[in-house]
Amino acid sequence: MSRQRGSSDRSAPIRTGARNTRTRTIMASACLTVLLAASTAARAFLQSPDEPSPATGTAQVVAQGVMPIDAGDLVWQIVERTGPLPANAATLTSDLGFLIVESGVLLVEDRTSGVQVRLPAGEAMATDARDEQIRIGLGADAAIYRELTLVGAATASGAEDENLLFRSDPFTGPGARHDVDLVQDTLAAGTQMAIPAGALPTLVLVRTGAADIAMESGDIISLGAGEAVSLPGSLQVTAAGEGADIAAVSVGPSVPPLAQAAATPAAGRQISEALDATATAAAQTAQHSTPAPVTDDQDADGSGPPTSEGVQGTNTPSPEEQASEPVVDAEAPAEIAGSVDSDGDGLDDAVESALGTDQLVWDTDGDGVSDGEEVAAGTDPFDPASVPASAQDAAPGPEGVAAETSSLDSDADRLADADEAAVGTDPTNPDTDGDGYYDGDEVNLGTDPLDPASHP
């Protein structure tokens, strides 16, 4: 097993006077960037929304928040700042992440809300991006604190009152709301702290002492006091020497807005995991695009022609069919009270904000297919060359809107008929493989709607 002091994403020791890193060659340095690029997005969608706490053993979550994380290239960054005495206070703009007070007592006041937080040494708090704050030291001495934040890769750090201690290699952000936790533990020599894999690389800081961080590959990175590293996958931290104080920032599963969570089916649905923001948006889109049932009763005798369920004038299956058909909702979910879809593309504004699409433009990439239909079909609403198969040959309708047939969903399974034809599912059966899950839900969640053994 190879070891090294440091990694490719730590360009220099975290502070002046920190011990020099010993150069040891390991494969982690060569493949770390590839791991970050290839696995980050996939890991974000493999996590379950009910994942347990990242704090294991004696570790504790000392600060936490559900944070909107931008798409695009991001980096972990650690800076050290001084909270001046009140006479020298100035307003600063916060970044997304956490701050930990190392010495003194820090008072943080939000300029907009007036909310104050008092933090003695050792305490921490979550910070949102772009909040205007005043931070001062209380008492006779200034307060020293560190910010562990997630910022854009192109963001420069150069404020007069900050000292850049660490900056990771860039990785791709999810463009969604995620649970983010600051976990701390004090380890005696030889004891361990397990950190589960997160949706993004985990930031690990050795506050005092020394520790070895073992990666999933088996490679080990050794860090001294004040050194940090950003690594993907699950990690095992082992205290060396006389022990270590460890702080880690872990990005957990995506968290949809409550209005979107309420749009998931209720009675009769066998959902084992809540939908993430993208899947919830897809379900909502199908709801918007599904026409209401229509009864054709031309002779006014109270009985319409036979429906696809085999009962005249109603969509209720017969008792025999109820015994053989999968359990599905009686009707599509009702419109969510208070939801807003400013551009009428089938995605609520809150979901568009999480995905990064334009809330005021129904077709962000201008390819003639609404953002909602693209999310439901699994194509890229930012790429005009990425469109659903059903829309590639469809003629545009009024005002450039794709043909109405592209969004017809005969069986209300949240998958348009045209998409069902492309996938191979039955457009008249909401659960083609009979496993109790809508075809649309299976497609959106990545399971096989044609295999009853494959379901969410």
C-alpha positions as CSV (number, residue, x, y, z in Angstrom):
1,M,0.0,0.0,0.0
2,S,1.4,3.3,-1.0
3,R,1.3,6.5,1.0
4,Q,1.8,10.1,0.3
5,R,1.7,13.4,2.3
6,G,-0.8,15.5,0.4
7,S,-2.6,15.1,-3.0
8,S,-2.9,16.6,-6.4
9,D,-5.6,19.0,-5.3
10,R,-3.6,20.5,-2.5
11,S,-1.2,22.9,-4.2
12,A,0.6,24.0,-1.0
13,P,0.6,23.4,2.8
14,I,-2.4,25.0,4.4
15,R,-0.5,27.5,6.5
16,T,2.9,28.9,7.0
17,G,4.9,26.7,9.3
18,A,3.0,23.6,8.6
19,R,5.2,20.5,8.2
20,N,6.6,19.9,4.7
21,T,4.8,17.2,2.8
22,R,6.8,14.1,1.8
23,T,6.4,13.3,-1.9
24,R,5.3,9.8,-2.5
25,T,4.0,8.6,-5.9
26,I,0.6,6.9,-5.9
27,M,-2.0,6.2,-8.5
28,A,-4.5,8.5,-6.8
29,S,-2.8,11.6,-8.1
30,A,-3.1,10.4,-11.7
31,C,-6.7,9.3,-11.5
32,L,-8.3,11.7,-9.0
33,T,-9.4,14.2,-11.6
34,V,-11.0,11.4,-13.7
35,L,-12.8,10.1,-10.6
36,L,-14.2,13.5,-9.8
37,A,-15.5,14.1,-13.3
38,A,-16.9,10.6,-14.0
39,S,-18.4,9.6,-10.6
40,T,-19.7,12.8,-9.1
41,A,-22.9,13.1,-11.2
42,A,-23.6,9.4,-11.0
43,R,-23.2,9.3,-7.2
44,A,-25.6,12.2,-6.8
45,F,-28.4,10.1,-8.3
46,L,-27.5,6.8,-6.6
47,Q,-27.9,8.3,-3.1
48,S,-31.3,7.7,-1.4
49,P,-33.0,10.8,0.1
50,D,-33.3,8.9,3.4
51,E,-29.5,8.3,3.7
52,P,-28.4,8.1,7.3
53,S,-26.2,10.7,9.0
54,P,-22.6,10.9,7.7
55,A,-21.5,11.0,11.4
56,T,-20.4,7.5,12.5
57,G,-18.9,6.3,15.8
58,T,-18.0,9.2,18.1
59,A,-18.3,11.8,15.3
60,Q,-21.0,14.5,15.4
61,V,-22.7,16.7,12.9
62,V,-22.0,20.2,14.4
63,A,-23.6,22.2,11.6
64,Q,-25.9,21.4,8.7
65,G,-28.1,22.9,6.0
66,V,-30.0,22.1,2.8
67,M,-28.1,24.2,0.3
68,P,-28.7,25.0,-3.4
69,I,-25.5,23.9,-5.1
70,D,-24.8,25.4,-8.5
71,A,-24.1,23.4,-11.7
72,G,-20.8,23.9,-13.4
73,D,-17.2,23.6,-12.1
74,L,-16.8,24.0,-8.3
75,V,-14.0,23.8,-5.8
76,W,-13.7,23.3,-2.1
77,Q,-11.9,26.2,-0.5
78,I,-10.6,27.0,3.0
79,V,-9.7,30.5,4.0
80,E,-8.7,31.9,7.4
81,R,-10.1,35.2,8.5
82,T,-10.0,37.5,11.5
83,G,-13.1,38.8,13.2
84,P,-12.0,42.4,14.1
85,L,-13.0,44.3,17.1
86,P,-16.4,46.2,16.7
87,A,-14.7,49.5,15.9
88,N,-13.2,48.0,12.8
89,A,-16.2,46.0,11.6
90,A,-17.0,45.8,7.9
91,T,-19.7,44.1,5.8
92,L,-18.7,41.0,3.8
93,T,-20.5,38.6,1.5
94,S,-20.7,35.0,2.6
95,D,-20.0,31.9,0.5
96,L,-21.9,28.6,0.6
97,G,-20.5,26.3,3.4
98,F,-19.5,26.6,7.0
99,L,-17.3,28.6,9.3
100,I,-15.4,27.2,12.4
101,V,-14.1,29.5,15.1
102,E,-10.5,28.6,16.1
103,S,-9.9,31.2,18.8
104,G,-11.8,34.0,20.6
105,V,-15.6,34.6,20.3
106,L,-17.1,35.5,17.0
107,L,-20.4,37.4,16.5
108,V,-22.1,37.1,13.1
109,E,-25.0,39.4,12.2
110,D,-27.0,39.1,9.0
111,R,-27.5,42.6,7.5
112,T,-30.9,41.8,6.0
113,S,-32.7,39.9,8.7
114,G,-30.7,41.1,11.7
115,V,-30.3,37.6,13.0
116,Q,-27.2,37.2,15.2
117,V,-25.1,34.0,16.0
118,R,-22.6,34.0,18.8
119,L,-19.8,31.4,18.3
120,P,-17.1,30.7,20.9
121,A,-13.9,28.8,19.9
122,G,-14.7,25.3,18.6
123,E,-18.3,26.2,17.5
124,A,-19.4,26.3,13.9
125,M,-22.3,27.5,11.7
126,A,-23.6,27.0,8.1
127,T,-23.5,30.0,5.7
128,D,-25.5,30.7,2.6
129,A,-24.1,32.1,-0.6
130,R,-24.2,35.9,-1.1
131,D,-25.5,36.9,2.3
132,E,-24.4,40.3,3.5
133,Q,-22.9,39.8,7.0
134,I,-21.0,41.6,9.7
135,R,-18.5,39.5,11.7
136,I,-16.7,40.8,14.8
137,G,-14.7,39.5,17.7
138,L,-16.2,39.9,21.1
139,G,-14.1,40.8,24.1
140,A,-10.5,42.1,24.2
141,D,-9.2,40.0,21.3
142,A,-10.1,39.5,17.7
143,A,-11.6,36.1,16.7
144,I,-9.8,33.8,14.3
145,Y,-12.0,31.5,12.2
146,R,-11.9,29.4,9.1
147,E,-14.4,29.2,6.2
148,L,-14.9,25.8,4.5
149,T,-16.8,26.7,1.4
150,L,-18.0,25.5,-2.0
151,V,-17.3,28.2,-4.6
152,G,-17.1,28.4,-8.4
153,A,-13.8,27.3,-9.9
154,A,-13.4,30.7,-11.6
155,T,-14.0,32.6,-8.3
156,A,-10.9,34.4,-7.1
157,S,-10.0,34.6,-3.4
158,G,-8.1,37.7,-2.6
159,A,-9.8,39.8,0.0
160,E,-7.5,41.7,2.3
161,D,-8.7,40.1,5.5
162,E,-8.5,36.5,4.3
163,N,-5.7,34.0,4.0
164,L,-6.2,31.2,1.4
165,L,-5.2,28.0,3.0
166,F,-6.5,25.3,0.6
167,R,-8.2,25.0,-2.8
168,S,-9.2,21.7,-4.4
169,D,-9.2,20.5,-8.0
170,P,-12.5,21.4,-9.8
171,F,-15.4,19.0,-10.0
172,T,-18.9,19.3,-11.5
173,G,-21.8,20.6,-9.4
174,P,-25.2,18.9,-9.5
175,G,-27.3,22.1,-9.9
176,A,-29.7,21.0,-7.2
177,R,-30.5,21.3,-3.4
178,H,-28.5,18.9,-1.3
179,D,-28.1,18.2,2.4
180,V,-24.6,19.3,3.5
181,D,-23.1,18.4,6.9
182,L,-20.1,19.6,8.8
183,V,-18.9,16.6,10.8
184,Q,-16.2,16.8,13.6
185,D,-14.5,14.2,15.7
186,T,-11.6,14.0,18.2
187,L,-9.6,10.8,17.7
188,A,-7.1,9.2,20.0
189,A,-4.0,7.8,18.4
190,G,-4.9,4.7,16.3
191,T,-8.6,5.3,16.4
192,Q,-10.7,5.7,13.2
193,M,-13.4,7.8,11.7
194,A,-15.4,6.4,8.8
195,I,-16.8,8.9,6.3
196,P,-19.4,7.5,3.8
197,A,-19.3,8.5,0.2
198,G,-21.1,11.7,-0.6
199,A,-22.8,13.2,-3.7
200,L,-19.6,15.3,-4.2
201,P,-16.0,14.9,-3.1
202,T,-15.6,15.2,0.7
203,L,-13.5,17.9,2.2
204,V,-11.3,16.7,5.1
205,L,-9.4,19.1,7.4
206,V,-7.0,18.0,10.1
207,R,-7.4,20.8,12.7
208,T,-4.8,19.5,15.1
209,G,-2.5,16.5,15.3
210,A,-2.0,14.2,12.3
211,A,-4.0,11.6,10.4
212,D,-4.0,9.1,7.6
213,I,-6.9,9.1,5.1
214,A,-7.5,5.8,3.3
215,M,-9.3,5.9,0.0
216,E,-11.6,3.3,-1.6
217,S,-8.6,2.4,-3.9
218,G,-6.5,1.5,-0.9
219,D,-4.2,4.4,-1.3
220,I,-3.4,6.5,1.8
221,I,-2.9,10.2,2.1
222,S,-1.2,11.5,5.3
223,L,-2.0,15.0,6.6
224,G,-0.6,17.1,9.4
225,A,-2.1,19.8,11.5
226,G,-3.8,22.4,9.3
227,E,-3.7,20.4,6.1
228,A,-6.7,19.5,4.0
229,V,-7.7,17.3,1.1
230,S,-10.8,16.8,-1.1
231,L,-11.5,13.2,-2.1
232,P,-14.4,11.2,-3.7
233,G,-15.9,8.0,-2.3
234,S,-15.9,6.6,1.2
235,L,-13.0,7.4,3.4
236,Q,-11.3,6.0,6.5
237,V,-9.5,8.4,8.8
238,T,-7.0,7.1,11.3
239,A,-5.4,9.3,13.9
240,A,-1.6,9.2,14.0
241,G,0.9,10.3,16.6
242,E,-0.9,11.8,19.6
243,G,-4.3,11.8,18.0
244,A,-6.1,14.3,15.8
245,D,-9.1,16.7,15.6
246,I,-10.9,16.2,12.3
247,A,-13.4,18.3,10.4
248,A,-15.1,17.0,7.3
249,V,-17.8,18.5,5.0
250,S,-20.0,15.9,3.4
251,V,-22.5,16.5,0.7
252,G,-25.5,14.2,1.1
253,P,-28.5,13.4,-1.1
254,S,-30.6,15.8,-3.1
255,V,-33.6,17.3,-1.3
256,P,-36.6,18.4,-3.4
257,P,-38.8,21.3,-2.3
258,L,-41.8,20.1,-0.2
259,A,-44.2,21.2,-2.9
260,Q,-42.5,18.9,-5.3
261,A,-42.3,16.0,-2.8
262,A,-46.1,16.4,-2.3
263,A,-46.6,15.7,-6.0
264,T,-45.4,12.0,-5.6
265,P,-48.3,9.4,-5.6
266,A,-49.9,8.5,-2.2
267,A,-52.2,5.6,-1.7
268,G,-51.6,2.5,-3.8
269,R,-48.0,3.4,-4.9
270,Q,-45.1,1.2,-3.9
271,I,-42.5,4.0,-3.7
272,S,-39.5,2.8,-1.7
273,E,-37.5,6.0,-2.2
274,A,-38.6,9.6,-2.6
275,L,-37.9,11.2,-5.9
276,D,-35.0,13.6,-6.4
277,A,-35.5,17.0,-7.9
278,T,-35.1,15.7,-11.5
279,A,-37.4,12.7,-11.1
280,T,-40.0,14.8,-9.3
281,A,-39.9,17.3,-12.1
282,A,-40.4,14.6,-14.6
283,A,-43.5,13.3,-12.7
284,Q,-44.9,16.8,-12.5
285,T,-44.4,17.3,-16.2
286,A,-46.3,14.2,-17.1
287,Q,-49.1,15.4,-14.8
288,H,-49.3,18.7,-16.7
289,S,-49.2,17.1,-20.1
290,T,-51.8,14.3,-19.4
291,P,-55.3,15.3,-20.7
292,A,-58.3,14.8,-18.3
293,P,-60.5,11.7,-19.0
294,V,-63.3,12.4,-21.4
295,T,-66.6,10.4,-21.6
296,D,-68.2,10.2,-25.0
297,D,-71.9,9.8,-24.4
298,Q,-73.5,11.0,-27.7
299,D,-77.0,9.4,-27.1
300,A,-77.3,10.9,-23.5
301,D,-78.3,7.5,-22.2
302,G,-75.9,7.7,-19.3
303,S,-73.6,5.1,-20.8
304,G,-70.6,5.9,-23.0
305,P,-68.6,3.6,-25.3
306,P,-66.3,1.0,-23.7
307,T,-63.1,2.5,-22.4
308,S,-59.6,0.9,-22.4
309,E,-60.4,-0.5,-18.9
310,G,-63.4,-2.4,-20.3
311,V,-66.2,-0.6,-18.4
312,Q,-68.7,1.6,-20.1
313,G,-68.8,5.3,-19.2
314,T,-66.1,5.1,-16.5
315,N,-62.4,4.5,-16.0
316,T,-63.0,2.1,-13.1
317,P,-61.8,-1.5,-13.8
318,S,-64.1,-4.5,-13.3
319,P,-63.5,-6.7,-10.2
320,E,-61.8,-9.3,-12.3
321,E,-59.5,-6.7,-13.9
322,Q,-58.7,-5.2,-10.5
323,A,-57.4,-8.6,-9.4
324,S,-55.1,-8.9,-12.4
325,E,-54.0,-5.3,-13.0
326,P,-51.2,-3.5,-11.1
327,V,-52.0,-1.1,-8.3
328,V,-52.1,2.4,-9.6
329,D,-53.6,5.7,-8.6
330,A,-57.2,6.3,-9.6
331,E,-56.2,9.6,-11.2
332,A,-53.2,11.8,-11.8
333,P,-52.0,13.8,-8.8
334,A,-53.9,17.1,-8.2
335,E,-52.3,20.4,-8.9
336,I,-50.1,21.5,-6.0
337,A,-51.5,24.5,-4.2
338,G,-49.2,27.4,-4.3
339,S,-47.0,26.0,-7.1
340,V,-45.9,28.5,-9.8
341,D,-45.0,27.7,-13.4
342,S,-44.3,31.1,-14.8
343,D,-43.4,30.0,-18.4
344,G,-46.0,27.1,-18.6
345,D,-43.3,24.5,-19.5
346,G,-44.6,21.9,-17.0
347,L,-41.9,22.6,-14.4
348,D,-42.5,24.6,-11.3
349,D,-40.3,27.6,-10.9
350,A,-38.7,26.0,-7.8
351,V,-37.7,22.9,-9.8
352,E,-36.4,25.1,-12.7
353,S,-34.3,27.0,-10.1
354,A,-32.8,23.7,-8.9
355,L,-32.1,22.4,-12.4
356,G,-30.8,25.8,-13.7
357,T,-33.3,26.1,-16.6
358,D,-34.9,29.5,-17.3
359,Q,-38.1,30.1,-15.3
360,L,-39.4,32.6,-17.8
361,V,-38.6,30.7,-21.1
362,W,-40.6,27.5,-21.7
363,D,-37.8,26.1,-24.0
364,T,-34.4,27.1,-22.5
365,D,-32.3,25.6,-25.3
366,G,-34.6,26.7,-28.1
367,D,-35.0,23.2,-29.7
368,G,-38.8,23.4,-29.9
369,V,-39.4,21.0,-27.0
370,S,-40.5,22.4,-23.6
371,D,-38.1,22.0,-20.6
372,G,-40.7,19.9,-18.8
373,E,-41.0,17.4,-21.7
374,E,-37.2,17.2,-22.0
375,V,-36.8,16.4,-18.3
376,A,-39.6,13.8,-18.5
377,A,-38.0,12.2,-21.5
378,G,-34.5,12.3,-20.0
379,T,-33.0,14.6,-22.6
380,D,-30.8,17.7,-21.9
381,P,-32.9,20.9,-21.6
382,F,-29.7,22.9,-22.1
383,D,-28.6,21.2,-25.4
384,P,-30.6,22.0,-28.5
385,A,-29.2,18.9,-30.2
386,S,-30.6,16.7,-27.4
387,V,-34.4,16.2,-27.9
388,P,-36.8,13.3,-27.3
389,A,-37.0,10.8,-30.1
390,S,-40.7,11.6,-30.5
391,A,-39.9,15.3,-31.1
392,Q,-37.2,14.9,-33.7
393,D,-39.7,14.4,-36.6
394,A,-42.7,16.3,-35.0
395,A,-43.8,19.4,-36.8
396,P,-44.0,22.5,-34.7
397,G,-47.5,23.6,-33.6
398,P,-48.8,27.1,-32.9
399,E,-46.2,29.7,-31.8
400,G,-43.4,27.1,-32.2
401,V,-44.8,24.7,-29.6
402,A,-44.1,21.0,-30.5
403,A,-47.0,19.0,-31.8
404,E,-49.6,18.2,-29.2
405,T,-49.3,14.5,-29.9
406,S,-45.7,14.5,-28.4
407,S,-47.2,15.0,-24.9
408,L,-50.2,12.7,-25.1
409,D,-50.2,10.2,-22.3
410,S,-53.1,7.8,-22.8
411,D,-52.6,5.7,-19.7
412,A,-51.6,8.5,-17.4
413,D,-48.4,6.7,-16.4
414,R,-46.2,9.9,-16.7
415,L,-44.7,8.7,-19.9
416,A,-45.9,10.2,-23.2
417,D,-47.2,7.8,-25.8
418,A,-44.5,8.7,-28.2
419,D,-41.9,8.0,-25.5
420,E,-43.6,4.7,-24.7
421,A,-43.2,3.7,-28.4
422,A,-39.5,4.5,-28.2
423,V,-39.0,2.6,-24.9
424,G,-41.2,-0.3,-25.9
425,T,-43.8,0.0,-23.2
426,D,-47.5,-0.3,-23.7
427,P,-49.1,3.1,-24.1
428,T,-52.5,1.7,-22.9
429,N,-51.1,0.0,-19.7
430,P,-49.7,2.3,-17.0
431,D,-47.5,-0.6,-15.6
432,T,-46.3,-2.7,-18.6
433,D,-44.3,-5.2,-16.5
434,G,-46.9,-5.5,-13.7
435,D,-44.5,-4.8,-10.9
436,G,-46.7,-2.1,-9.3
437,Y,-44.8,1.0,-10.6
438,Y,-45.8,3.4,-13.3
439,D,-43.8,3.0,-16.5
440,G,-42.9,6.8,-16.3
441,D,-41.6,6.5,-12.8
442,E,-39.4,3.5,-13.7
443,V,-37.9,5.4,-16.7
444,N,-37.3,8.5,-14.7
445,L,-35.7,6.5,-11.8
446,G,-33.5,4.4,-14.1
447,T,-35.1,1.0,-13.7
448,D,-36.4,-1.2,-16.5
449,P,-40.2,-0.8,-17.1
450,L,-40.2,-4.1,-19.1
451,D,-38.7,-6.2,-16.3
452,P,-40.9,-7.0,-13.2
453,A,-37.7,-7.7,-11.2
454,S,-36.3,-4.3,-11.9
455,H,-38.1,-1.5,-10.0
456,P,-37.2,1.4,-7.7
